[in-house]
Amino acid sequence: MNELMDINPDINVKEEEYIRLLGYPKSYQLEGRSKELAEWAREWYNKNGKPWIYAVPVSNFDISNEKLIIDSVEFSSKKLLKHLKDSDSHSAMLVAVSAGEECENKARELWDEGKPDEYFFLEVYGSAVVEHLITQIGFTFCEQGEKNGFAVLPHYSPGYPGWDIEDQYCLLKLIKRKNNLPGEISVMQTGMLNPKKSLLAVFGITKHLDKVKDLRELIPCETCCLSWCQYRGAPLKHYRYRIEDIHKLQPLNKKKVNLSNNANIILQS
């Protein structure tokens, strides 16, 4: 596959995905103040957000000797290494996506203004955009794979179980090695990304389609929420790891958190 850059990606976040990330129970219908806030956040981002996607292929990686080495850089994830070895992957795509800095800057402004409701809904919408972008690029890879006889593994990112978040720095350096990214992104000392509504990921690629079908963890469709996808080979069974824990955006970690103006969030256990 070739390098890909998109500064005007689709940001049509599905309402059910936004509702899920807000922490509401499955099949919950927004109403009243919560619906008003959700619609406001979507409208604000559609007018002001600057999302982008960048992907670059790599073929120079070594998965022998129990180490994952990409372009001479060793990564710590044993789980990703196992996925690549089990699928006999021959290459990978390194990906960076971002909802842009505008969203979190506005959210910070809202918090400083004493508007926790608007802050929360916009923060979560930014996370929803990032998850939507990584799903969209995964669909693009699947589309190319269908045409060219290869399979794309589910993406994996630093900070996911089995991959130290400190590897963000090395992964970002590899992604940026050929071209400047379409937007600003950096890694802080903690390993977190700035802007935080961003994600770095690795998609393994294999020509051995039979191995992917036989290994449940490697079936991308089972973690993909694109219900309309014509390349779907299996139903959605479980969601991917969230890029951000919504509990951290709440003032208290309780079953029910009352925001002002009756915008209640019911957190999933």
Stockholm file with secondary structure:
# STOCKHOLM 1.0

chainA/1-269         MNELMDINPDINVKEEEYIRLLGYPKSYQLEGRSKELAEWAREWYNKNGKPWIYAVPVSNFDISNEKLIIDSVEFSSKKLLKHLKDSDSHSAMLVAVSAGEECENKARELWDEGKPDEYFFLEVYGSAVVEHLITQIGFTFCEQGEKNGFAVLPHYSPGYPGWDIEDQYCLLKLIKRKNNLPGEISVMQTGMLNPKKSLLAVFGITKHLDKVKDLRELIPCETCCLSWCQYRGAPLKHYRYRIEDIHKLQPLNKKKVNLSNNANIILQS
#=GR chainA/1-269 SS CCCEEESSCCCCCCHHHHHHHHTCCTTCCCCHHHHHHHHHHHHHHHHHCCCEEEEEEECCEECCTTCEEETTEEECCHHHHHHHHHTTCCEEEEEEEECCHHHHHHHHHHHHTTCHHHHHHHHHHHHHHHHHHHHHHHHHHHHHHHHHTCEECCCBCTTSTTSCGGGHHHHHHHHTSSSCCSSCCEECTTSCEESSSEEEEEEEEESCHHHHHHCGGGCGGGGCCCTTCTTCCSCCCSCCCCSSCGGGGSSSCSSEEECGGGCEEECCC
#=GC SS_cons         CCCEEESSCCCCCCHHHHHHHHTCCTTCCCCHHHHHHHHHHHHHHHHHCCCEEEEEEECCEECCTTCEEETTEEECCHHHHHHHHHTTCCEEEEEEEECCHHHHHHHHHHHHTTCHHHHHHHHHHHHHHHHHHHHHHHHHHHHHHHHHTCEECCCBCTTSTTSCGGGHHHHHHHHTSSSCCSSCCEECTTSCEESSSEEEEEEEEESCHHHHHHCGGGCGGGGCCCTTCTTCCSCCCSCCCCSSCGGGGSSSCSSEEECGGGCEEECCC
//
